[in-house]
């Protein structure tokens, strides 16, 4: 199912109602101000259209770091090559949805897997705005 802009607008409207916000942040903000939020969420009272959107799956990415390299450098990479980034190894990692940062956290071990302990997360509005592309 492909979400239309009107679907996303409806979800934003209902997210604002759930969050109890009087006004939404400016849509020109590319990275939301991250802060602690409560885990309030309820599917009760949501329209069927919004309930359907809430069932969509989206890629959630934990971004370690980013660096730009020219093609010559990329072509020279081999097994064992080390790429250095301008980010401390113990710095918070970014939680990204559709190329927008919605939260920050630290790497944790979950059994034999990698996980992210979220330390800061955007508002419901920030998360929904990330879906609008």
N, C-alpha and C positions, 0 to 999 in steps of 0.2 A: 504494500500500500504506500503510495506517495502522498506525503502531507502537502497540502496547498498552503499558500500564504494565509488564506482566511482560516484554515484549521489552526495554524500557529498563532494567529491573532486571537482566536477564541481561547486557546490554551493560555496565552499571556494574560488575557482578561480574567480568566478564572484563577490563574496563579496569583494575580494581584489581590483578588478577593480572599484567597486562602491565606496569603501573607498578611492581610490586613493593612496593606500599604495605601496611604492616601494618594501618593503620586509615584509614578515609575521613574527610574533613573533615565537620563538622556540616552537615546539609542546610539549616539555618536561615541560613547565610551567603549573602547575596544577591549579593555581588560577590566573586569569588575573589581570594585573594592571588596576585598575578601574579609570576612569576619565570622565569628561563631554564630550559628543559627540553631534554633531548636529543630527537632526532628518531627515537626508537625506535618502530617500528611494524612489525607483521608479521601477515599474515592466516593464517599457519600455525598450526594447532592451535585455531583458533576454530570454534565450533559453526556449522552452516549457518544457524541463526537469526541469529546475530550477524553473519555474513558478509553476509546479506541486508540487515540494518540498515545496515551500513557503505556500501552502495550507494545509500542514500537521498540525495536532494539537499535541502539546506536553504538558506534565504536567509542570506547573510552580509552584514552591513551595516557600513560604516565611518561612524561618527557624528562629524560635525564638532563640533556643539554643540547645545544644546537651550535653548529659551526659551519661557516661557508668555506668551501675549498674550491680551487680552480680544477678544471678537468685533468690537468697534468698531474696534480697531487692525487686525485682520485684514482687515476690509472696506475699510479705508482704504488698503490696499497697492495700489500701481500699479507699472507698469513703471518701473524706475529707483529704486524705494524701496530703502533700505538698512536691514537689520535688524541691530542691534548685539547681540553675545553677550558674556557675561562669561567669555571664554576667549581667551587670547593666540593670535595667528595662527600662532605656531610651536610651540604646545603639542602634546603627543601626542594622537593621535586614538584613539577607542575602537573596537575590533573587537567587534561584537555579533552573537550568534546567539540567536534567540528571546527578544529583549529582555534578554539577560544578557551582560554584558561578559566576554569570554574572553581578551582581549589588548589591548595598546596598541602604537602604532607611529607612524611619521612618513610624511607624504605624499611620494611619489616619482613621477617621470615615467618611464613605461615606453613608449618609442616616442612615439606621440601620445596615449597613454592615461595615466590616473591609476592609481597603485598604492599599496600600503601596505607599508612595510618594518617588519616586526614587531620591536619592541624588548623586549617582555615578553609572555609567554603563560602561561595557566594550565596546570595539570596535565591529564593525560588524564581524570582524574576530573572536574575542573572543566568540561571541554569536554562530556563526556557528560551531566553534570548540567544543563547549559544546554539540552540537547535534551529533558529531561524536563518542561519547561514549568512 
